[in-house]
Amino acid sequence: MAVLSEAIGSFAASLALERGLAAKTCEAYGRDVKAFAKFLSARGKTATGQLSQDDVRAWLQSLQEKRRRASTRARAFVAVKEFLRHLKEMRWTARDLSEGLDAPKRDRILPRTLAEDDTVRLVLSVDGETPRDLRDRAMLEMLYGCGLRVSELCGLELADLPDGAELVRCRGKGSKERLVPFAPSVAAAVRRYLDGARGALVRGNLAERHLFVTRLGKGFTRMGVFKLLKERAAAVGIDPAAISPHVLRHSFATSLLAHGADIRSIQEMLGHASVATTQIYTHVDQSRLGQVHHTYHPRAEEEPDG
């Protein structure tokens, strides 16, 4: 048996050292588990040996009574479930107290996307020859052409572009690496940027390894990419509030799906751990389902009886 504060410290160490989770994920898990411990303390439970499954049920019920969103409750349950599993592994509880409990169902929130025509128009609108134009075009091509997260784009280095291959290596959640193929249009834009702009932007600083750099010759921050996108969107009459790196990531996925890509391939390119995460894109364009049915169903063209 251990006091809860000691158990939480042990759990935090295991997340970072043994499982190699991203720092932000570790922080989120830590917040949820500390909130759970605070709830237990109010029930007079301060040591692991005092816990029961009824405590876990009561905690889940309290989240519902506080009208927490289903997605918030589901996320907190995942963190606490991992914590309770850790307690069992450390033999601080006789069994895993989360066994048999159902996770709160998440609300299905469809991802925001930009219409394909608008996305292509945004990318093609950046056609100047200044260092900034060449850089911005390459960044837009890569965001839409590879479906990268903004953190992945910011973290790209020169070495992440294998010579002669139309592939980019990126580091996703939990520092997991994956290779994402890209089209010749992306390769051409990146090559024009490297040949005609990056040298001027880094000002001869050979130590700078980031692929995309600002006018100050430093790697981009997330906010810097957001600002760039919104400025370019406004310039072509697209509502800046409708655009973000994640919207382009979603647009990448829905465009692939609309043009016949299989869901497993899209999962690999997006770096989703589970295909269930990727399957949300099959719900985005419901109008296309009607078109497909009308085109391919053998009775779609028949006149109704009567």
N, C-alpha and C positions, 0 to 999 in steps of 0.2 A: 504494500500500500504506500502511496505517496501523497503529499499535499498537492492540491491542484496547481498551484503556482510552479512547483517543481516539475510536474508532469507537462505543463504547457511549455516550459523552457526546453525540456527534452524533445518534445514534439517539434518545436521550431527548429532545433538543431538538426533533426532528422530530415526535415523538408529541404533544408539548404545543402546539407552534406551528403546525404544518402540518395535522395531523389533528384537532386539537381534542378529544382523548380526555379523559375524566374523570380527575381527579388519582389516584384509587384504581386505575384501569386502568393508568395510566402507572407507578405504583409497582409493581404486580404484574408488568408486563412487565419493568421494570428488575430486579427480583429474579431472575426466571427467566433473563434474559440474563446477569446477573453470575454466576449459578451455572454457566451454560454456559461462560463465559469461564474460570472456575476449573477446570472439567474440562479445557478445552483447555490451560491452563497446565501442568497435571499431565502432559500429553502432550508438553510442550515447545513448544507453539504460543502465541506471544505477539503475532503480527502477522497481519493479515488475509490477506496473500499466502501465508501458510503453510497456510491451511485447505483441507481437501478434503472431499468428500462422505462419505468414510470416517469422518472425525471426527464428522460429524453422526450417522451410523449408530451409531457406537460410543457416543455420548452417549445416544441413545435406548435402546440396549441396556443401558447402565448404570442408567438409570432403572427399567427392567424388573427388572433383577437386584436392585435395592434394594427391590423390591416396592412401588414407588410405585403409588397407585391409578390406574386408567385415566383418570379425570377429571383428576387432577393431571398425568399425562404428556401428555394432550391439550392442556391449558391451556399447559403449558410449550412444547410444540411450536409452538403458535400464535405465542407471543412470539418464539421463536427463528426461526421462519419469516419473521416480519416483519423481524427484525434482519438476516437473510441477504439478504432482498430489498433492504433499505436499503444493505447493502454493495455489491450489484450496481449500484444506482442511483448510488452515489457513485464507482463504478468502482474500488472497493478489492478486488473480486474479479472474475474474468473472466466468471463466470456466477452465477446464483442456485443456491446449493448445496443448496437445499431442493427443487428441481424433481425430480419423479419419486418423492419419498419419501411414503409413506402416513402420515397422522396416526394415532396410537393411537386405537382406538375407545373412545368413552366408555361407561361403565356406564350403563344406562338406569335412572334413579332416578325413580320416579313421585312427583309432588308430593303432599304431605300436604294434605288438604282436611277441612273440617268438613261434616257432613251438612247438607243444605239446611235441614231443619227446625230443627236446632240453631242454625244461623247466623241464621235469621230470628228465632228465640226470643231469641237474644242481643241483636240489634238492638232488638227491640220491648220488651225488659225495661227499657230506659232510657227511662222515660216521665214523669219528674218535671219540675218547672218551675223548679228552681234554676238559676243560671247554669252550674254544673258539669254538671248533667243535660242541659241544652239543648246545651251544647258537645259532650259525649260522644256524645249521640245523633246529632248532625250528623256527627261524625268517623266513627262506626261506619257510618252510612248511606253516607258517601262512600267509605270503604274497600271495603265490600262492593258498593256500587252503581256504582263506577267502576274497581275493580281497581287502585288506585294502589299503587305502591311506597311504603314508609314514608318514604323520602327525598323523594319527590314530595309526599306529604301535608304533611310538615314545611315544605317550601319554598313551599307555596301562599300567594299574597298576595291581598288584596282585589281587585286589578285582574285577577286570573285568572278572575273570574266575570263574563263579559260581561253587561251589563244586558239583562234580558228573555229571555235564551237559557238553555236547560237544557243548558249546556255548561260544562266546566271546562278551562282551559288548564294543562297541567303540563309540567315540564321533566324529561325522563328521562335515561337514560345518555348521556354525551357532550354534555349540555346540549341535546339535541334536544327541540323542543317538539311537542306534539300536543294536539288537542282531543278530549275524551272526553265523549260525551253522558251524561246521567243521567236517572233517572226522576223523575216529579213528587214521589214520596215523599222523594227526596234533596233536591230543590229546597225542599220545605216545611220539612224539618228544618233546612236551612242558613238559610232565611229566619227561622225562629223563633229560631235562635241569634244571628243578626245583630241582630234587633230586640230581643231580650230578654236577651241575656247578654254579648255581646262588649264592649259599652260599659262594663259594670261590671268586666269582667276587665282591660281595658286601663287603667282608671282615668283616663280622659280623655286618655291619651297619643295624640294624633292622628298622631304620627310613626311609631307602630308599624303596619307594613303587613302582617304575617303574618295570614292568615285565622284560623287557630286558635292561641289563646294559652293559657298556663298561668294559674294563680291569681296568679302574679307579674306577669302582663301581658306576658310574653315568648313568642317562638315556641317550639314544642315541639322537643325533641331526640328522636332515635330511641328512646332508652331510656325517655323519658317516655311515648311512645306504647305501647311494649311493656308498661310498668307499668299504664297505664290499661286496656289490653285484658285483661290477666291478672286484674286486680281485678274487672272487670265479668263476666268469664267465671266466676270463682269464686263470685260472688254468685248465679248462676243454676244452679250445679251442674255446670258444664262444667270439665273438667280444665284448669287454667291451662297445663300443659305442652303441651296440644293446640292452643293458640291462639297466633297471632302475626299481624302485619300481612301477612306473605307467605302464611300459610294462608288469610286472607280474600281475598287476590288470587287464589290458586288456586281458591278456592270460587266467586268471581265468574266465572272462566273456565269452570269445569265446569258451573255453573248455566246459563250462556248456551248452552253446547253441548247440555246436556240438554233445553233448551227450543227447540232448532232453529236456533240461530244458526250461520252458516257460519264456517268456520275463518279465512278471510281477514279478516272483520270483527273477529273476536276478536283476531287478530294486530294490527290497527290500533289497537284500543282498549288493548291491553296495551303497545303500543310496542315489539314485538319486531321486530328488524331482518330476521329470516328466519322464514318460516312453519314451517320445520322445528322451531324452538323451540316454537312454539305447538302443533304436532301431538302433543306428549306428552300433551295433555289427552284425546286420543281413546283413550288406553290406560287412563285412570283408572277409569272405571266399566264394567268388563267385564260385570257382571250386566245392564246395560241392553242390551247387544248381544243377549243371549238373549231379552229381552223384545221387542225390536224384531223379531227373527226370528220369534218365535212369533206376533206380531200381524200381520205383513205378508207372510210367505212363503206362497204359495198352497197348499203341501202341509203346512203346519204342523198343520192340524186333522185331517188324514187318519189313519185307523187303519192301523197297520202290517199288512202281509200276514201270513197264516199264523195 
